[in-house]
């Protein structure tokens, strides 16, 4: 999924019904700090 302005890891996890920890772990290589997302970033869903 592509990050949009205002998205957060917890919001994305809730939207797609996935575990927050699993979402963070699935994207650890491309999102070093899960508190900072940028529009246009591509996240993998677990």
PDBQT receptor file of N, H, CA, C and O in Angstrom, charges set to zero:
ATOM      1  N   UNK A   1       0.846  -1.174   0.000  1.00  0.00    +0.000 N 
ATOM      2  CA  UNK A   1       0.000   0.000   0.000  1.00  0.00    +0.000 C 
ATOM      3  C   UNK A   1       0.880   1.221   0.000  1.00  0.00    +0.000 C 
ATOM      4  O   UNK A   1       2.000   1.187   0.510  1.00  0.00    +0.000 OA
ATOM      5  N   UNK A   2       0.385   2.297  -0.566  1.00  0.00    +0.000 N 
ATOM      6  H   UNK A   2      -0.525   2.324  -0.980  1.00  0.00    +0.000 HD
ATOM      7  CA  UNK A   2       1.143   3.542  -0.654  1.00  0.00    +0.000 C 
ATOM      8  C   UNK A   2       0.676   4.483   0.464  1.00  0.00    +0.000 C 
ATOM      9  O   UNK A   2      -0.519   4.724   0.635  1.00  0.00    +0.000 OA
ATOM     10  N   UNK A   3       1.631   4.999   1.207  1.00  0.00    +0.000 N 
ATOM     11  H   UNK A   3       2.602   4.803   1.068  1.00  0.00    +0.000 HD
ATOM     12  CA  UNK A   3       1.341   5.914   2.313  1.00  0.00    +0.000 C 
ATOM     13  C   UNK A   3       0.797   7.231   1.770  1.00  0.00    +0.000 C 
ATOM     14  O   UNK A   3       1.319   7.792   0.806  1.00  0.00    +0.000 OA
ATOM     15  N   UNK A   4      -0.259   7.704   2.410  1.00  0.00    +0.000 N 
ATOM     16  H   UNK A   4      -0.683   7.249   3.193  1.00  0.00    +0.000 HD
ATOM     17  CA  UNK A   4      -0.835   9.006   2.082  1.00  0.00    +0.000 C 
ATOM     18  C   UNK A   4      -0.624   9.951   3.264  1.00  0.00    +0.000 C 
ATOM     19  O   UNK A   4      -0.357   9.508   4.381  1.00  0.00    +0.000 OA
ATOM     20  N   UNK A   5      -0.743  11.235   3.015  1.00  0.00    +0.000 N 
ATOM     21  H   UNK A   5      -0.960  11.595   2.108  1.00  0.00    +0.000 HD
ATOM     22  CA  UNK A   5      -0.575  12.238   4.070  1.00  0.00    +0.000 C 
ATOM     23  C   UNK A   5      -1.488  11.919   5.246  1.00  0.00    +0.000 C 
ATOM     24  O   UNK A   5      -2.685  11.699   5.065  1.00  0.00    +0.000 OA
ATOM     25  N   UNK A   6      -0.930  11.894   6.441  1.00  0.00    +0.000 N 
ATOM     26  H   UNK A   6       0.043  12.073   6.589  1.00  0.00    +0.000 HD
ATOM     27  CA  UNK A   6      -1.715  11.649   7.643  1.00  0.00    +0.000 C 
ATOM     28  C   UNK A   6      -1.768  10.196   8.073  1.00  0.00    +0.000 C 
ATOM     29  O   UNK A   6      -2.263   9.896   9.160  1.00  0.00    +0.000 OA
ATOM     30  N   UNK A   7      -1.262   9.275   7.238  1.00  0.00    +0.000 N 
ATOM     31  H   UNK A   7      -0.860   9.518   6.355  1.00  0.00    +0.000 HD
ATOM     32  CA  UNK A   7      -1.260   7.862   7.614  1.00  0.00    +0.000 C 
ATOM     33  C   UNK A   7      -0.282   7.597   8.755  1.00  0.00    +0.000 C 
ATOM     34  O   UNK A   7       0.764   8.238   8.858  1.00  0.00    +0.000 OA
ATOM     35  N   UNK A   8      -0.640   6.652   9.598  1.00  0.00    +0.000 N 
ATOM     36  H   UNK A   8      -1.489   6.131   9.514  1.00  0.00    +0.000 HD
ATOM     37  CA  UNK A   8       0.238   6.175  10.662  1.00  0.00    +0.000 C 
ATOM     38  C   UNK A   8       0.279   4.660  10.591  1.00  0.00    +0.000 C 
ATOM     39  O   UNK A   8      -0.614   4.027  10.027  1.00  0.00    +0.000 OA
ATOM     40  N   UNK A   9       1.321   4.088  11.167  1.00  0.00    +0.000 N 
ATOM     41  H   UNK A   9       2.047   4.602  11.625  1.00  0.00    +0.000 HD
ATOM     42  CA  UNK A   9       1.420   2.626  11.181  1.00  0.00    +0.000 C 
ATOM     43  C   UNK A   9       0.216   2.018  11.893  1.00  0.00    +0.000 C 
ATOM     44  O   UNK A   9      -0.347   1.030  11.422  1.00  0.00    +0.000 OA
ATOM     45  N   UNK A  10      -0.183   2.599  13.020  1.00  0.00    +0.000 N 
ATOM     46  H   UNK A  10       0.274   3.402  13.403  1.00  0.00    +0.000 HD
ATOM     47  CA  UNK A  10      -1.315   2.031  13.760  1.00  0.00    +0.000 C 
ATOM     48  C   UNK A  10      -2.616   2.178  12.972  1.00  0.00    +0.000 C 
ATOM     49  O   UNK A  10      -3.455   1.278  12.990  1.00  0.00    +0.000 OA
ATOM     50  N   UNK A  11      -2.784   3.286  12.294  1.00  0.00    +0.000 N 
ATOM     51  H   UNK A  11      -2.102   4.017  12.279  1.00  0.00    +0.000 HD
ATOM     52  CA  UNK A  11      -3.975   3.488  11.478  1.00  0.00    +0.000 C 
ATOM     53  C   UNK A  11      -4.026   2.530  10.304  1.00  0.00    +0.000 C 
ATOM     54  O   UNK A  11      -5.088   2.003   9.973  1.00  0.00    +0.000 OA
ATOM     55  N   UNK A  12      -2.883   2.304   9.672  1.00  0.00    +0.000 N 
ATOM     56  H   UNK A  12      -2.020   2.732   9.940  1.00  0.00    +0.000 HD
ATOM     57  CA  UNK A  12      -2.812   1.371   8.545  1.00  0.00    +0.000 C 
ATOM     58  C   UNK A  12      -3.104  -0.044   9.025  1.00  0.00    +0.000 C 
ATOM     59  O   UNK A  12      -3.848  -0.781   8.379  1.00  0.00    +0.000 OA
ATOM     60  N   UNK A  13      -2.519  -0.423  10.161  1.00  0.00    +0.000 N 
ATOM     61  H   UNK A  13      -1.915   0.176  10.686  1.00  0.00    +0.000 HD
ATOM     62  CA  UNK A  13      -2.761  -1.763  10.724  1.00  0.00    +0.000 C 
ATOM     63  C   UNK A  13      -4.251  -1.963  10.992  1.00  0.00    +0.000 C 
ATOM     64  O   UNK A  13      -4.806  -3.014  10.671  1.00  0.00    +0.000 OA
ATOM     65  N   UNK A  14      -4.893  -0.963  11.576  1.00  0.00    +0.000 N 
ATOM     66  H   UNK A  14      -4.442  -0.109  11.837  1.00  0.00    +0.000 HD
ATOM     67  CA  UNK A  14      -6.322  -1.060  11.870  1.00  0.00    +0.000 C 
ATOM     68  C   UNK A  14      -7.147  -1.112  10.588  1.00  0.00    +0.000 C 
ATOM     69  O   UNK A  14      -8.101  -1.884  10.493  1.00  0.00    +0.000 OA
ATOM     70  N   UNK A  15      -6.787  -0.301   9.613  1.00  0.00    +0.000 N 
ATOM     71  H   UNK A  15      -6.013   0.326   9.690  1.00  0.00    +0.000 HD
ATOM     72  CA  UNK A  15      -7.527  -0.240   8.350  1.00  0.00    +0.000 C 
ATOM     73  C   UNK A  15      -7.521  -1.583   7.629  1.00  0.00    +0.000 C 
ATOM     74  O   UNK A  15      -8.528  -1.991   7.051  1.00  0.00    +0.000 OA
ATOM     75  N   UNK A  16      -6.377  -2.268   7.669  1.00  0.00    +0.000 N 
ATOM     76  H   UNK A  16      -5.559  -1.937   8.139  1.00  0.00    +0.000 HD
ATOM     77  CA  UNK A  16      -6.247  -3.525   6.931  1.00  0.00    +0.000 C 
ATOM     78  C   UNK A  16      -6.407  -4.750   7.825  1.00  0.00    +0.000 C 
ATOM     79  O   UNK A  16      -6.313  -5.881   7.346  1.00  0.00    +0.000 OA
ATOM     80  N   UNK A  17      -6.648  -4.537   9.122  1.00  0.00    +0.000 N 
ATOM     81  H   UNK A  17      -6.724  -3.619   9.511  1.00  0.00    +0.000 HD
ATOM     82  CA  UNK A  17      -6.878  -5.654  10.026  1.00  0.00    +0.000 C 
ATOM     83  C   UNK A  17      -5.661  -6.525  10.263  1.00  0.00    +0.000 C 
ATOM     84  O   UNK A  17      -5.770  -7.743  10.399  1.00  0.00    +0.000 OA
ATOM     85  N   UNK A  18      -4.488  -5.882  10.311  1.00  0.00    +0.000 N 
ATOM     86  H   UNK A  18      -4.399  -4.892  10.200  1.00  0.00    +0.000 HD
ATOM     87  CA  UNK A  18      -3.260  -6.630  10.567  1.00  0.00    +0.000 C 
ATOM     88  C   UNK A  18      -2.652  -6.194  11.899  1.00  0.00    +0.000 C 
ATOM     89  O   UNK A  18      -2.948  -5.111  12.402  1.00  0.00    +0.000 OA
ATOM     90  N   UNK A  19      -1.807  -7.042  12.456  1.00  0.00    +0.000 N 
ATOM     91  H   UNK A  19      -1.567  -7.922  12.047  1.00  0.00    +0.000 HD
ATOM     92  CA  UNK A  19      -1.141  -6.748  13.712  1.00  0.00    +0.000 C 
ATOM     93  C   UNK A  19      -0.106  -5.641  13.507  1.00  0.00    +0.000 C 
ATOM     94  O   UNK A  19       0.687  -5.696  12.567  1.00  0.00    +0.000 OA
ATOM     95  N   UNK A  20      -0.113  -4.641  14.384  1.00  0.00    +0.000 N 
ATOM     96  H   UNK A  20      -0.757  -4.596  15.148  1.00  0.00    +0.000 HD
ATOM     97  CA  UNK A  20       0.806  -3.521  14.263  1.00  0.00    +0.000 C 
ATOM     98  C   UNK A  20       2.263  -3.988  14.279  1.00  0.00    +0.000 C 
ATOM     99  O   UNK A  20       3.070  -3.544  13.463  1.00  0.00    +0.000 OA
ATOM    100  N   UNK A  21       2.593  -4.881  15.206  1.00  0.00    +0.000 N 
ATOM    101  H   UNK A  21       1.937  -5.242  15.869  1.00  0.00    +0.000 HD
ATOM    102  CA  UNK A  21       3.969  -5.388  15.288  1.00  0.00    +0.000 C 
ATOM    103  C   UNK A  21       4.392  -6.099  14.016  1.00  0.00    +0.000 C 
ATOM    104  O   UNK A  21       5.532  -5.960  13.571  1.00  0.00    +0.000 OA
ATOM    105  N   UNK A  22       3.473  -6.862  13.427  1.00  0.00    +0.000 N 
ATOM    106  H   UNK A  22       2.548  -6.975  13.789  1.00  0.00    +0.000 HD
ATOM    107  CA  UNK A  22       3.777  -7.569  12.179  1.00  0.00    +0.000 C 
ATOM    108  C   UNK A  22       3.976  -6.579  11.030  1.00  0.00    +0.000 C 
ATOM    109  O   UNK A  22       4.844  -6.779  10.180  1.00  0.00    +0.000 OA
ATOM    110  N   UNK A  23       3.180  -5.521  11.005  1.00  0.00    +0.000 N 
ATOM    111  H   UNK A  23       2.475  -5.359  11.695  1.00  0.00    +0.000 HD
ATOM    112  CA  UNK A  23       3.327  -4.499   9.967  1.00  0.00    +0.000 C 
ATOM    113  C   UNK A  23       4.686  -3.815  10.085  1.00  0.00    +0.000 C 
ATOM    114  O   UNK A  23       5.383  -3.627   9.087  1.00  0.00    +0.000 OA
ATOM    115  N   UNK A  24       5.055  -3.449  11.301  1.00  0.00    +0.000 N 
ATOM    116  H   UNK A  24       4.489  -3.602  12.111  1.00  0.00    +0.000 HD
ATOM    117  CA  UNK A  24       6.350  -2.806  11.515  1.00  0.00    +0.000 C 
ATOM    118  C   UNK A  24       7.480  -3.749  11.119  1.00  0.00    +0.000 C 
ATOM    119  O   UNK A  24       8.423  -3.339  10.443  1.00  0.00    +0.000 OA
ATOM    120  N   UNK A  25       7.390  -5.007  11.534  1.00  0.00    +0.000 N 
ATOM    121  H   UNK A  25       6.624  -5.341  12.083  1.00  0.00    +0.000 HD
ATOM    122  CA  UNK A  25       8.436  -5.988  11.218  1.00  0.00    +0.000 C 
ATOM    123  C   UNK A  25       8.545  -6.223   9.715  1.00  0.00    +0.000 C 
ATOM    124  O   UNK A  25       9.646  -6.384   9.189  1.00  0.00    +0.000 OA
ATOM    125  N   UNK A  26       7.413  -6.243   9.027  1.00  0.00    +0.000 N 
ATOM    126  H   UNK A  26       6.519  -6.112   9.454  1.00  0.00    +0.000 HD
ATOM    127  CA  UNK A  26       7.414  -6.493   7.581  1.00  0.00    +0.000 C 
ATOM    128  C   UNK A  26       8.066  -5.362   6.794  1.00  0.00    +0.000 C 
ATOM    129  O   UNK A  26       8.466  -5.551   5.645  1.00  0.00    +0.000 OA
ATOM    130  N   UNK A  27       8.171  -4.192   7.409  1.00  0.00    +0.000 N 
ATOM    131  H   UNK A  27       7.846  -4.039   8.342  1.00  0.00    +0.000 HD
ATOM    132  CA  UNK A  27       8.712  -3.028   6.707  1.00  0.00    +0.000 C 
ATOM    133  C   UNK A  27       9.965  -2.460   7.360  1.00  0.00    +0.000 C 
ATOM    134  O   UNK A  27      10.385  -1.349   7.037  1.00  0.00    +0.000 OA
ATOM    135  N   UNK A  28      10.565  -3.218   8.278  1.00  0.00    +0.000 N 
ATOM    136  H   UNK A  28      10.223  -4.121   8.540  1.00  0.00    +0.000 HD
ATOM    137  CA  UNK A  28      11.725  -2.731   9.027  1.00  0.00    +0.000 C 
ATOM    138  C   UNK A  28      12.903  -2.357   8.123  1.00  0.00    +0.000 C 
ATOM    139  O   UNK A  28      13.694  -1.477   8.463  1.00  0.00    +0.000 OA
ATOM    140  N   UNK A  29      13.017  -3.026   6.975  1.00  0.00    +0.000 N 
ATOM    141  H   UNK A  29      12.374  -3.740   6.699  1.00  0.00    +0.000 HD
ATOM    142  CA  UNK A  29      14.145  -2.734   6.079  1.00  0.00    +0.000 C 
ATOM    143  C   UNK A  29      13.981  -1.420   5.325  1.00  0.00    +0.000 C 
ATOM    144  O   UNK A  29      14.973  -0.836   4.889  1.00  0.00    +0.000 OA
ATOM    145  N   UNK A  30      12.754  -0.947   5.164  1.00  0.00    +0.000 N 
ATOM    146  H   UNK A  30      11.948  -1.421   5.518  1.00  0.00    +0.000 HD
ATOM    147  CA  UNK A  30      12.528   0.289   4.408  1.00  0.00    +0.000 C 
ATOM    148  C   UNK A  30      11.977   1.433   5.256  1.00  0.00    +0.000 C 
ATOM    149  O   UNK A  30      11.959   2.583   4.816  1.00  0.00    +0.000 OA
ATOM    150  N   UNK A  31      11.530   1.117   6.470  1.00  0.00    +0.000 N 
ATOM    151  H   UNK A  31      11.545   0.183   6.827  1.00  0.00    +0.000 HD
ATOM    152  CA  UNK A  31      11.000   2.143   7.374  1.00  0.00    +0.000 C 
ATOM    153  C   UNK A  31      11.756   2.029   8.695  1.00  0.00    +0.000 C 
ATOM    154  O   UNK A  31      11.308   1.344   9.615  1.00  0.00    +0.000 OA
ATOM    155  N   UNK A  32      12.910   2.704   8.786  1.00  0.00    +0.000 N 
ATOM    156  H   UNK A  32      13.274   3.260   8.039  1.00  0.00    +0.000 HD
ATOM    157  CA  UNK A  32      13.721   2.570   9.991  1.00  0.00    +0.000 C 
ATOM    158  C   UNK A  32      13.052   3.099  11.253  1.00  0.00    +0.000 C 
ATOM    159  O   UNK A  32      13.318   2.598  12.345  1.00  0.00    +0.000 OA
ATOM    160  N   UNK A  33      12.192   4.100  11.120  1.00  0.00    +0.000 N 
ATOM    161  H   UNK A  33      11.976   4.507  10.233  1.00  0.00    +0.000 HD
ATOM    162  CA  UNK A  33      11.482   4.656  12.267  1.00  0.00    +0.000 C 
ATOM    163  C   UNK A  33       9.990   4.646  11.958  1.00  0.00    +0.000 C 
ATOM    164  O   UNK A  33       9.514   5.483  11.191  1.00  0.00    +0.000 OA
ATOM    165  N   UNK A  34       9.245   3.711  12.544  1.00  0.00    +0.000 N 
ATOM    166  H   UNK A  34       9.631   3.031  13.167  1.00  0.00    +0.000 HD
ATOM    167  CA  UNK A  34       7.821   3.610  12.210  1.00  0.00    +0.000 C 
ATOM    168  C   UNK A  34       6.978   4.802  12.647  1.00  0.00    +0.000 C 
ATOM    169  O   UNK A  34       5.805   4.898  12.286  1.00  0.00    +0.000 OA
ATOM    170  N   UNK A  35       7.568   5.712  13.423  1.00  0.00    +0.000 N 
ATOM    171  H   UNK A  35       8.521   5.634  13.717  1.00  0.00    +0.000 HD
ATOM    172  CA  UNK A  35       6.832   6.915  13.816  1.00  0.00    +0.000 C 
ATOM    173  C   UNK A  35       6.852   7.979  12.723  1.00  0.00    +0.000 C 
ATOM    174  O   UNK A  35       6.123   8.967  12.809  1.00  0.00    +0.000 OA
ATOM    175  N   UNK A  36       7.675   7.788  11.705  1.00  0.00    +0.000 N 
ATOM    176  H   UNK A  36       8.268   6.985  11.636  1.00  0.00    +0.000 HD
ATOM    177  CA  UNK A  36       7.799   8.775  10.626  1.00  0.00    +0.000 C 
ATOM    178  C   UNK A  36       7.560   8.107   9.285  1.00  0.00    +0.000 C 
ATOM    179  O   UNK A  36       8.419   7.393   8.766  1.00  0.00    +0.000 OA
ATOM    180  N   UNK A  37       6.380   8.348   8.733  1.00  0.00    +0.000 N 
ATOM    181  H   UNK A  37       5.682   8.927   9.155  1.00  0.00    +0.000 HD
ATOM    182  CA  UNK A  37       6.037   7.868   7.399  1.00  0.00    +0.000 C 
ATOM    183  C   UNK A  37       5.932   9.073   6.476  1.00  0.00    +0.000 C 
ATOM    184  O   UNK A  37       5.602  10.180   6.900  1.00  0.00    +0.000 OA
ATOM    185  N   UNK A  38       6.221   8.828   5.207  1.00  0.00    +0.000 N 
ATOM    186  H   UNK A  38       6.489   7.929   4.863  1.00  0.00    +0.000 HD
ATOM    187  CA  UNK A  38       6.184   9.907   4.236  1.00  0.00    +0.000 C 
ATOM    188  C   UNK A  38       5.253   9.531   3.095  1.00  0.00    +0.000 C 
ATOM    189  O   UNK A  38       5.274   8.390   2.636  1.00  0.00    +0.000 OA
ATOM    190  N   UNK A  39       4.430  10.479   2.626  1.00  0.00    +0.000 N 
ATOM    191  H   UNK A  39       4.413  11.407   2.999  1.00  0.00    +0.000 HD
ATOM    192  CA  UNK A  39       3.557  10.192   1.491  1.00  0.00    +0.000 C 
ATOM    193  C   UNK A  39       4.376   9.641   0.327  1.00  0.00    +0.000 C 
ATOM    194  O   UNK A  39       5.443  10.157  -0.003  1.00  0.00    +0.000 OA
ATOM    195  N   UNK A  40       3.857   8.594  -0.279  1.00  0.00    +0.000 N 
ATOM    196  H   UNK A  40       2.990   8.175  -0.011  1.00  0.00    +0.000 HD
ATOM    197  CA  UNK A  40       4.535   7.969  -1.404  1.00  0.00    +0.000 C 
ATOM    198  C   UNK A  40       5.331   6.729  -1.031  1.00  0.00    +0.000 C 
ATOM    199  O   UNK A  40       5.680   5.932  -1.902  1.00  0.00    +0.000 OA
ATOM    200  N   UNK A  41       5.624   6.555   0.265  1.00  0.00    +0.000 N 
ATOM    201  H   UNK A  41       5.340   7.202   0.973  1.00  0.00    +0.000 HD
ATOM    202  CA  UNK A  41       6.316   5.341   0.691  1.00  0.00    +0.000 C 
ATOM    203  C   UNK A  41       5.425   4.140   0.406  1.00  0.00    +0.000 C 
ATOM    204  O   UNK A  41       4.202   4.221   0.519  1.00  0.00    +0.000 OA
ATOM    205  N   UNK A  42       6.043   3.039   0.038  1.00  0.00    +0.000 N 
ATOM    206  H   UNK A  42       7.037   2.973  -0.055  1.00  0.00    +0.000 HD
ATOM    207  CA  UNK A  42       5.298   1.809  -0.226  1.00  0.00    +0.000 C 
ATOM    208  C   UNK A  42       5.537   0.852   0.928  1.00  0.00    +0.000 C 
ATOM    209  O   UNK A  42       6.680   0.526   1.248  1.00  0.00    +0.000 OA
ATOM    210  N   UNK A  43       4.459   0.404   1.549  1.00  0.00    +0.000 N 
ATOM    211  H   UNK A  43       3.531   0.669   1.289  1.00  0.00    +0.000 HD
ATOM    212  CA  UNK A  43       4.544  -0.540   2.663  1.00  0.00    +0.000 C 
ATOM    213  C   UNK A  43       4.037  -1.907   2.228  1.00  0.00    +0.000 C 
ATOM    214  O   UNK A  43       3.091  -2.023   1.448  1.00  0.00    +0.000 OA
ATOM    215  N   UNK A  44       4.693  -2.941   2.754  1.00  0.00    +0.000 N 
ATOM    216  H   UNK A  44       5.461  -2.847   3.388  1.00  0.00    +0.000 HD
ATOM    217  CA  UNK A  44       4.221  -4.304   2.540  1.00  0.00    +0.000 C 
ATOM    218  C   UNK A  44       3.286  -4.678   3.682  1.00  0.00    +0.000 C 
ATOM    219  O   UNK A  44       3.568  -4.386   4.844  1.00  0.00    +0.000 OA
ATOM    220  N   UNK A  45       2.186  -5.317   3.354  1.00  0.00    +0.000 N 
ATOM    221  H   UNK A  45       1.957  -5.554   2.410  1.00  0.00    +0.000 HD
ATOM    222  CA  UNK A  45       1.271  -5.797   4.385  1.00  0.00    +0.000 C 
ATOM    223  C   UNK A  45       1.627  -7.236   4.720  1.00  0.00    +0.000 C 
ATOM    224  O   UNK A  45       1.895  -8.035   3.823  1.00  0.00    +0.000 OA
ATOM    225  N   UNK A  46       1.632  -7.577   6.018  1.00  0.00    +0.000 N 
ATOM    226  H   UNK A  46       1.414  -6.928   6.748  1.00  0.00    +0.000 HD
ATOM    227  CA  UNK A  46       1.988  -8.952   6.403  1.00  0.00    +0.000 C 
ATOM    228  C   UNK A  46       0.897  -9.940   6.015  1.00  0.00    +0.000 C 
ATOM    229  O   UNK A  46       1.032 -11.138   6.264  1.00  0.00    +0.000 OA
TER     230      UNK A  46
